[in-house]
Structure formats: structure tokens, C-alpha cells
């Protein structure tokens, strides 16, 4: 079978990662806004991250997804197509039957969509590892990050505006339609046969790799500080007096910056000789992006300055994520790409969970300790920026990759 060209690969992978980011963005960004508007504490909002546990626990069933599937239909397509179809049906069902207890159903839907999307992500990552050559991985991961963030911004920004204006049914119907559209490329794709490892061999081979535990620890350090800062940005906007619709528009405005940052980051990563240089450099920029939130927290800037801070944070954050995902893909074995990448991605999700939970608690503690919301938020972002910078420098000092 002839290998598809790069543009085809990028469209295919972009559609798959967009379809994962869309419901994820709605569930993780809309729900916190609604909860804060109802008076929930930052600690409670941070604790809702447990509903995304499948993104962490998917490592338990990754070897099964990686090793089983129809070669005739496509080993990865055997998982991706049915899972996307189930997600579309779930969203359509929610649109057709608005509940009386909105918050409870939203929380339940968050968990179910996380289970479906996280399992699909295993197969999608395995497909990406097999499709992209080493030279293509920088741009490929830039597109991955851009598409996923675009989906998150649509789900957590544009659809938040739809929710504010048109309500429950219109929001979920729109999501279902966009998910169905994003399924078309994988339906048309013809997957080439790929080497596979049995589940047992896949796990044993991964654990036997020298340096793997140190590398996983570096992934945690690289992500946790940035997530601590990001976990409370939207609740802070509520506390600053912005209404839900305006918060939605701000999130939507972030989409272009995140898209450009991911594409530029992926392009740069593919053209410099050292992945470590990209990880450290972009990680430091990411820390600056987190620190930028101190300005609106202290009231140093108005709405225009707030927009600049948000766009800049999205831009540099996407650059750093593209570099990180490219380095993660470099460590994957062709026969067990889904498992190897999933283990690393699960560790990144663990860092995100820790960052969200600790971020909410740290922000509450800072606000209480400083006696003022603005000063408390500013201290919180300063700590998050410091931890983000330390995680970036650790990548440069330790310089470990699984072999």
C-alpha cells in the first residue's frame, strides 16, 4: 500500500484530535464556569478533575487496544470508528433529552465521554506513531496540539457562548454534529498493516527500557506547574466580574493564538537538531505565560490587556506542548506505539490532575493568606510560573530518554 502524503496524514490526525478536544473542552471548561457561577469553591472545582480519571487509567487497557483489532478493517480503525460513533450518539441523546438536574448529568456525561475519548486516544496515538516519520513528527505533533486545542476552545469557548444564548439542546446538538463531521476522514482512510506486540510483551518491554522511570518523572515536572496556573484562570475571570458569555468569547479568541503557537512550535522542533533545546526554551516561555496572569489578577491591565495575556499564554503553552509530544513520540516503539505513548500521556494527565487539584487548594490558601482575592491569585500564578520554569530546566539538566 502506497504511503499517504504528509498533507493527508495531517488532515486525518487533525480531525481525530479535534474530535477528542471538543467534548473535553466543553466538559472541563464549561463545567467549572457553571460551578463557580453557582458559588462552588475553588477546591471543589479542582476536585471535579477526578471525573477525567479515564485519561489517567487508560494505561491499564492500552495494551489490549494496541494489540487487538481487525487487520482487514484496520487495527486502529477497529477502535476509533465505533468509539467516535458512540460519542456522537451520547451527545445527540443529551441534546434530545434535556435533564432536570443539569449539574449531575453534566458530571456523569463528563466521565462517560472521558472514557470513550481516552480509549480512542490510545488507538489514535498508535496510528500517529505508525503514520509519521521522524522528520514529520514535529509538524505532526504541532497539528495534533493545534487540533486538540482548537477542539477544546470550540467546546469550552464557542459552545459556552451557545450555551449562554441558546441553552442545553443547542449546545449538545452542535457538538454531536461537529463530532460526526470529524469522523468522515477516518471512515475514508485505508489503514496499512502494522507490526503488533502481544499485551504482555508490550508492557514487559516498556518496563525493561533503561531510563523510563526518570523520563516519566521529568514529564510530571514539565507539566504540573503550568496546569496549576491554568486551573484557576477561568474561576478568576468569574471573580473579576466577567459574565459567562464574555468568558466564552475570550476562550474562543484564544483559538487562533493556540493554533499558531502549536504549528510554529512543531515546525521549529522539526528543524532544530536537539529536542532538549526545544523543550527547555519553550518551557521557559510557558513559565512566562503563566506569570503573565499576575497582571490582570492585580488589576494592572484592563480587558484589552487581559486578552493579550490570554492569547500569549495560549501561544507559548501550545509551543511547549508540541515539543513535549514530539519528544514523547520519539521514545515509542513501532510495534507498541499506542502503549508506549499512552503510558507517557497518562503520566502527563496525572500531572494535570495534580496541578488542577493542588492549584485550586493553593489559590484558596493564597487568597485566604493574603486577605485579598487579587493578591492571592497573583501569588498563586507566581508559584505556578516558578514550578513551570523548574520543570523546563530539569529537562535540560537531566537529559534522559528511554532507550
Secondary structure, 3 states (H helix, E strand, C coil): CCCCCHHHHHHHHHHHHHHHHHHHHHHHHHHHHHHHHCCCCHHHHHHHHHHHCHHHHCHHHHHHHHHCCCCCCCCCHHHHHHHHHHHHHHHHHHHHCCCCCHHHHHHHHHHHHHHHHHHHHHHHHHHHHHHCCHHHHHHHHHHHHHHHHHHHHHHHHHHHHHHHHHCHHHHHHHHHHHHHHHHHHHHHCCCCCCCCCCHHHHHHHHHCCCCHHHHHHHHHHHHHHHHHHHCCHHHHHHHCCCCHHHHHHHHHHHHHHHHHHHHHHHHHHCCCCCHHHHHHHHHHHHHHHHHCHHHHHCCCCCHHHHHHHHHHHHHHHHHHHHHHHHHHHHCCCHHHHHHHHHHHHHHHHHHHHHHHHHHHHHHHHHHHHHCCHHHHHHHHHHHHHHHHHHHHHHHHHHCCCCC
